Amino acid sequence: MSRVSGAIFAGLVALAQTKTTSAIGAEVQGLSSLPEVEFSQISQRDESPLGAIALAIHPQDWKHGETEHFIYHYQKSYVATPVSVEAEFYFRVIAQELMKEHVPWPEKAHIYIFEQPADWASFQSNGELEPWTGGIQSAGSLFVVRNPAYKFSDNTLGHEIVHLVLFRFYGAEIPLWLNEGFAQFASKDAHAGYQRARGYAAKPRSHAIGVGELVPLTTLTIMGYPAAERVETFYDESERFVRFLIFKDRPEFLALLDALARGQPFEAAFSHTFGPHFGGIQSCEAEFKKYAGAEGAD
């Protein structure tokens, strides 16, 4: 992960010392609770159709708040406050991962925080989402689950913020493998950094994939979402391939990202960026297979 300033880490330690559900409540209500804003007073309304679907689920329970880049819709402040700290942290880390000094952010993004699995299931059904989704970025808004019964979060929030930042920078034409792969890569690294800032020994985990499970790169780079039983492998291979390319040459990876987002075919964009490293897709794939199957590769 790109190095993040000590000031950001210090702020995180002060704001996000989450221990247990009750301790969170005491800490957040004491000094750093996300200020509540009346719905009529939030700075921007959400144009996402899913936003209206979300707020229709127990409408009397929703509260609202804002930070520099996000507007939050939530039920309990001790759940929303750590999310707000994470969201701003991830935003800055992801911008650094993309080597961007300025992020175009003319409008704040809305984040809807579901606390109960049953409410999320209702949202999935009402919004006609895939049943395996644990979070989603849609039309510039984020929808995530953060169950207060569990002490630790995962990288879901960071994953969806990556999608949002990529959308703001590069538009909606990024190939699926690259969008999901970079979201997994950057969010895993950012989440591990967030946990380290809170005093935990954490490192990003990238799962090894057996050679027999791998999809050929020429297929991976043009495919849509696979069948449900192959989704996990698709995410793992996409993340592993992104990590492989970034560690090979980050500037060339970012050039590849830019070219693919502008609609260039993968073979042409790859030739112009990583061609000198590998000579061709076949030699890249041979090297990647070894990397993909290695435990602890980073």
N, C-alpha and C positions, 0 to 999 in steps of 0.2 A: 504494500500500500504506500502511496505517496506520503511523505512526512508532513505532519500537521503541526501547526505552531503550538508551543507550550501554553499560550494564552487560551487557545480553544480547549486544550486538555484541562486546564485549570478550571475553566468555566463549567466543563462537563462534570468534573469531580464535585464541584460545589452544588450543581443543580440536579445531579442524577444519581445520588447515592441510594438506589433502590435495593431494599433488603427483603422485606416481606410485605404483604399487602397492607397490614396495619401500620407498619413502619413508614411505608410510602405515604399513606394518608397523613400521618403526623408531620413528616418532613415537609411535604408539599403544602399543606395547609398553613405551616408555620411561616416560611419565608419566600418560597419560590413558586407558589401556585400560579398556573396559567390564568391570567385575568379573564373573567367571564364577560362577554359582550352580548347585549341583547341582539336577537336575530335581526331586528329592524335597523340595528346600528353597525352591522358588519360592513366593511369597506367595499366589498364586491359580492354580488350574487353569483351563484353557480348556474351555468347554462347546461350542465350535464343532465340528461334525462335520468340517469341513475341516481343523481343527487336527490331528486324529488322522491324517487322510490325509497331511498334510504330513510329520509326524514318522515315518511309516512308510516314507518314501523315504530310503534310507541311514540308518537309525535310529542307527547307531553314530557318525555324524558330527556330530550336533546338539549344540550347547552352548546355554547359557541365561544370561541376565543381566537386570537390572532398572534402571530409572530411576524418577523420581517418578510418571510417568503411564503407563509402558509396561513390558511384559515382552517380552524379545527371545529368539528362537530362531534360531540362526545356526550357521555352520561355522567361520568365522575371525573373530577379534576385530578385526583391522584393517579388516574390512568392516563389522562390526556397530557399532564405536565411532562412526565418522562418521554412521551411520544414527541412532544414539541421540542424537547432538547435533542433527542435523536434525529429528528427530521432536519433541523438546522445543521447539526453536525454532519450528517450524511450529505446534505446539499453541498457543503464546502469541500468535503473530501472527494466527492464525485467530480466536482469541477476541477479539482487538482489532478485527479486521475486522467481527465481529458485534456489536461494542460491548458485550461482556459482561465484567463484572468478575469474575464467579464462574462457573466451569464445573462442572456437576454431574458428578462423577467418582468414584462410590462404589467402582468396581472398575477396576483397571488394564486397559488393552487389550493384547492379545497381538499382536506383530508377528513374522511368519515371513519370514526373509530367504533367498531362493534365490539361489545364486551361479552356477549353471550353467544355460544355456538348456535343456539336455536334461532336467534335473530339473524345471524349470518346466513343460516340455511334458508330462512324466509326471503332474505335479500337475494340470494342466489336464484331461488325459484321465481320471485317476482321480476327479477332483472334478466331472467333467461340466461344465466351464466353456466359455464361448465361446472359440474359438481365437485371437481378436484381443485378448483381455484381457492387459494388461501388469501388472496389479495388481488386487486386489479387496478390498473390505470386506465381511465376511460375519459376521452375528451378533455384531458388536462386535470382531472380530479382523481384522487386516490381513495380506495376503499379497503380497509384492513381490519383484521380481528386482533384484539389485544385483551385476552381473558385475564382479569385480575387475580384469578385463582392460581395462576402460575407465576413463579418468581422471575424466570428468565424469558426474554423474548428471543426471536430468531431473526433472520435477515430479511423477513418479508417486507417490512416497511422500507428498508434500504433498497431492496429489489425494485419496488414500485417507484421509488423516487428516482432511481436510475432511469427507468423508462420515461419518466416525466422530463428529466433533464435532457435525455437524448432527443425526445420529441421537440423540446424547445430549441435545441441546437440544430438538429438535422432533419426535422420533419418526420413524416409518417412512412417513408419508403425504405427504411432500414430493413434488410432481410431478417426473417424470423430468427435464424440461428444466431445472428450477430446481436440482435436486440436482446434475446433471452440469455445468450452466453455472456455478454458484457454485463448485463444486469446481475447475473449470478456472481461473476468474478468480482465486480466492484463492490457489491453489497456484502459479500462474504468478508472481503478485506476491511471494508468500513466498519462492519459490525464487530469484527475482532478488535479493531482499533478502539472502538467505543468501549468495549469490555475492558481492554487494557487500561484505558483512561480511568476506569472505575476501580482499578486495583486487581483485576482478575488476570490470570495467566491464560491468555487466549490467542489462538492463531487460526487463520482461515483454513478450512478443510476442503480439499478438492478430491473427489472420489475417483479412484482408479476404475477403469472400464476394461473388461476382457475383450480381446481382439475379436472374438466371435460376436460380441454385442455391438461393435462399432458399425455405424452407417458410413459408407464411402463418402469422402468429402464432396465429390461431385454431386451426390444426392443430398447430403446434409445442407449444402449451401443454397439449394433451391426449394427445399421441402417446406410444407406448412406443418401445422400441428399433427403429430402422429396419433394413432389409436391410444386409448387411455393407458393400456398396459405398457406402452413404449414411451410415455411422456417423461418419466424419470430419467431414462437413459438418454433421451433427446436433450434434456436440460444439462445432464452431466457431461455429455460429449461436447455440447456447444460451449459450456463453460471451460472445459478442459482445452478445447481448441483455441478459444480466445486467450486463455492464460498462456498457452504455448506460444502464440504469436506475439503477445505483449512482451514476454520475457526474451523472445528472440530479438525484437526491435520495436520498442514502443512508438517512436515517431512514425515508422512505416506502418504500424498497425493503425494509428490514427489517420494516416493518409488513405489506407484501405477503407476504413470506416467512412471517411468523407466521400470517397469515390463511389462506394456502394450505395450510400444514402442519396447520391445524385443519379442513381440508376444505371451505373456501369455494370456490365456483366462481370461475374466473379472472376472468370478466367483472365479477362483483360486487366481488371484492377489488381489482381494478384500478381500478374506478370510485371506490372509497372512498379509494384511496391516490394514484394518478397521474391520476385524472380531472381535477383542477384544472390539471395541467401540460399535458395534451393535449386534453382535451375528449372523447376517445373512442379506441377501439382503432384506427380507421382513420387518424386523424391521427398517432397514435403510430407506426403501421406505416410511414407515408410518411416520417416523420423517421428512423426506424430504418433503412430501406433505404439512405438516403444515408450514414448512419454505418457500416453493415455493409460497404459497398463501398469505403470510404475507407482507403487504405493509411496506416498510422501513426496511426490514430484511437486516442485514449486518453481 
